[in-house]
Amino acid sequence: MEESNQPKSAEKLITDETKIDSRNLPQYKELLLEEAQQRVNLARNWMYFIGGINLTVAMIFYFQSHNVFNLDVIVQSVFGFAFFGFAIWVRHQPRVAVVSGMILYLAIISLTAMVDLRTISSGIIFKVMIIYAFVRSMKAATEVENLRDELGKNRKDISDLPIDMIK
C-alpha cells in the first residue's frame, strides 16, 4: 500500500504550538454572554410575573375594603413594586438583583407560613418552579458578570447600560 503525504485530519496540520482554544476567543465568549443573558431574563420575567400577581392581589384587597391604608393593600403593593424594581435592576446588576428577588420571595413564603402553615403546601409546584428559576438565574447572572469582566464590558462608562444593549 502506498502511503499518502496528506494527513488524515486537519488537526494533524496544526502543531501543538499553533493550536487555538476557541473557548478563549472573544466571539465565543460573546455567544456565551448572550446565552447567559437569556437565562437571566427568565428570572426577570418571573419577577415581573410575581410583581404583577402582588399588585393584582393588592387591588383585590383594595376593592374589598375600599381602604387604601389597609395593611394587606400596602404590603402587597410594596412587594409588587419591589419585584418590578428587581426586574428592572436585573438588566444593570444581574447577580445582586436576582439574589435580592429570591431572598424577598423566600421571605414572603416564610412570612405567610408563619401566619398560616398550610400556605407552604399550597401551590408547591409553582413555588418550586420559581425557586428553581431563581437558582438557575443566579448561576447565569454570575456567568454574565464574569463574562462581562473578561470581555471588558464592566467598565464605568457602560455599567449603567442594560445587559442586552452592551456590545
C-alpha positions in Angstrom: 0.0 0.0 0.0 1.2 3.4 -0.8 1.1 6.0 2.0 -0.3 9.3 1.2 1.6 12.5 2.0 -1.6 14.2 3.2 -2.5 14.0 6.9 -5.7 12.0 7.8 -7.3 15.0 9.6 -7.0 18.7 9.6 -5.9 18.6 13.2 -2.6 16.9 12.2 -1.8 20.0 10.1 -1.7 22.2 13.2 1.2 21.7 15.6 0.8 21.9 19.3 2.3 25.4 19.3 -0.3 26.8 16.9 -3.5 25.2 18.3 -6.1 27.8 19.3 -8.5 27.1 22.0 -11.8 28.5 20.6 -13.2 28.8 24.1 -10.9 31.8 24.7 -11.9 33.7 21.6 -14.0 36.8 22.2 -16.6 35.7 19.7 -17.2 32.5 21.7 -17.4 34.4 24.9 -19.9 36.9 23.3 -22.1 33.9 22.4 -21.8 32.6 26.0 -22.7 36.0 27.3 -25.8 36.1 25.1 -26.9 32.7 26.3 -26.4 33.6 29.9 -28.3 36.8 29.5 -31.2 34.8 28.1 -31.2 32.6 31.2 -31.1 35.7 33.4 -34.1 37.1 31.5 -36.0 34.1 32.8 -35.7 35.4 36.3 -36.6 38.9 35.2 -39.8 37.6 33.6 -40.6 35.7 36.8 -40.1 38.8 38.9 -42.4 40.8 36.6 -45.0 38.0 37.0 -44.7 37.8 40.8 -44.9 41.6 41.0 -48.0 41.6 38.8 -49.6 39.0 41.0 -48.8 41.0 44.1 -50.3 44.2 42.6 -53.4 42.3 41.4 -53.9 40.9 44.9 -53.4 44.4 46.3 -56.1 45.7 44.0 -58.5 42.9 45.1 -57.8 43.7 48.7 -58.5 47.4 48.0 -61.8 46.8 46.2 -62.9 44.5 49.1 -62.1 47.0 51.8 -62.2 50.4 49.9 -59.4 51.5 52.1 -56.0 52.3 50.7 -54.5 52.2 54.1 -55.4 48.6 54.6 -52.3 46.7 55.7 -52.8 44.0 53.1 -53.1 46.5 50.3 -49.9 48.3 51.5 -47.9 45.1 51.9 -48.9 43.6 48.6 -48.2 46.8 46.8 -44.8 47.2 48.3 -43.9 43.6 47.4 -45.3 44.1 43.9 -43.3 47.3 43.3 -40.2 45.7 44.8 -40.3 42.8 42.3 -40.8 45.2 39.5 -37.8 47.2 40.7 -35.7 44.0 40.9 -36.8 43.0 37.4 -35.6 46.3 36.0 -32.4 46.2 38.1 -31.6 42.7 36.6 -30.5 44.5 33.4 -27.9 46.5 35.2 -26.7 44.3 38.0 -28.0 40.8 37.4 -26.4 38.9 40.3 -27.5 41.3 43.0 -31.0 41.7 41.6 -31.6 38.0 41.2 -30.3 37.3 44.7 -32.4 40.1 46.2 -35.5 38.9 44.3 -35.0 35.3 45.6 -34.5 36.5 49.2 -37.7 38.6 49.0 -39.6 35.7 47.5 -38.4 33.2 50.2 -39.2 35.9 52.9 -42.7 36.2 51.6 -43.2 32.4 51.7 -41.7 32.3 55.2 -43.9 35.2 56.5 -47.1 33.7 55.0 -46.1 30.3 56.5 -45.8 32.0 59.9 -49.4 33.3 59.6 -50.8 30.1 58.2 -48.7 26.9 58.0 -51.0 25.5 55.3 -49.7 28.0 52.8 -46.4 26.1 52.4 -48.1 23.2 50.7 -50.5 25.3 48.6 -49.1 25.9 45.2 -45.9 23.9 46.0 -45.3 23.0 42.4 -45.5 26.7 41.3 -43.2 27.7 44.2 -40.6 25.1 43.4 -40.6 26.2 39.7 -40.0 29.8 40.7 -37.2 28.9 43.2 -35.6 26.7 40.5 -35.8 29.6 38.0 -34.1 31.8 40.6 -31.3 29.3 41.3 -30.6 28.8 37.6 -30.7 32.6 37.0 -28.3 33.2 39.9 -25.8 30.9 38.2 -26.4 32.6 34.9 -26.1 36.1 36.5 -22.7 35.1 37.9 -21.7 33.9 34.5 -22.9 37.2 32.9 -20.9 39.3 35.3 -17.7 37.1 34.9 -18.0 37.2 31.1 -18.6 41.0 31.2 -15.3 41.3 33.2 -13.4 39.1 30.7 -14.7 41.0 27.7 -14.1 44.4 29.4 -17.7 45.2 29.4 -17.9 46.1 33.1 -16.3 49.5 32.6 -17.7 52.5 34.4 -18.9 54.2 31.2 -21.2 51.3 30.3 -22.1 49.9 33.7 -25.5 51.7 33.6 -26.5 50.2 30.3 -28.9 47.3 30.2 -27.1 43.9 29.6 -28.8 43.5 26.2 -27.5 46.9 24.9 -23.8 46.3 25.7 -21.9 45.5 22.6 
